[in-house]
Amino acid sequence: MSLYLLVLLVIFALFGCASTYLVKFIYCYWVKKQIEIRYVWWACLCALLIIPISLLSQWLL
């Protein structure tokens, strides 16, 4: 497996992780009627990790 495909796999996994945390937040807000802000922070962290990984992949590859 090439390094480029590995980077794309990690980016795809981070997008999936961020969307999962956003779905958890929406579930807690709509169904449980409570706000769990930690899910939003985790989603933002996953989304922000995509930026340096993609920049490094453009620079290294």
C-alpha positions, 0 to 999 in steps of 0.5 A: 500500500502506498503512502498516499493511499494510507494518508487518504485512509486516515483522512477518510477515517477522521471525517467519519469520526467527526461525523459520528461525534456530530451525530452523537451530539444531535442525538443527545440534543434532540432525544435526551434533551441535554447538550453534550458539548464535548462531542462538538469539541471532539468533532472539531478536533478530528476536523482540525487534524485533517488540515495538517495531515493533508498539508503534510501529505502535499508537502511530502508526497 
